[in-house]
Amino acid sequence: MPKGTTLNQSNFSKLLEWLDKDIDSAGKKYEMIRLRLITIFSARGCRAAEELTDETIDRVLGQIELIKGNYEGNPALYFYGVAKNIFLENTRKPVFSDLKDNIGHNSANTDELELNDRCLEKCLQKLDSGKREFILNYYEDEKQAKIDHRRMMQKGLGISPENFRLRAFRIRNKLQKCVFRCLEENSGETFQAKNT
């Protein structure tokens, strides 16, 4: 069972049963999925790959009753879908927070905040994978850990600190313009939500 899970052994047994009727085969599939999740998170630059893997497994365990009866297909794909959501949750928060500060858009309105999140998500997906990976890694961590992480990134890329900051600025600027356009195109959406 994943470390730190608050879920019970019964749910874990149900998960194994969902993976395969044969307990040995189910255990092997579980271990393969777990290792694959760690690899996926690591490849995306997550330094807490094991913790995010445990969180993914915990979420699947929390839904096991519903999943067992309704999900059709390879169980591993379900885990990977949950992992994608967890990755996005854990990476977009710092980027959005910084973008929001730079854009100057602050709102207490939940509908507007949700639209901002959707626009940022949409704009991140429009970036090519290299730029998206770079900007998400750029905003990873906080305080000194963020500084150290950026220094490691810059050295890993083999570029000067100035070029490193310039690259981040250009990508962030492109994201900001995209978010502005998206907000303008969808501004009627929040107006409608307020008046319904």
Secondary structure as UniProt FT lines:
FT   TURN            3..4
FT   HELIX           9..19
FT   HELIX           23..43
FT   TURN            44..45
FT   TURN            47..48
FT   HELIX           49..62
FT   HELIX           64..70
FT   HELIX           75..103
FT   HELIX           110..126
FT   HELIX           129..138
FT   HELIX           143..157
FT   HELIX           161..185
FT   HELIX           187..194
//
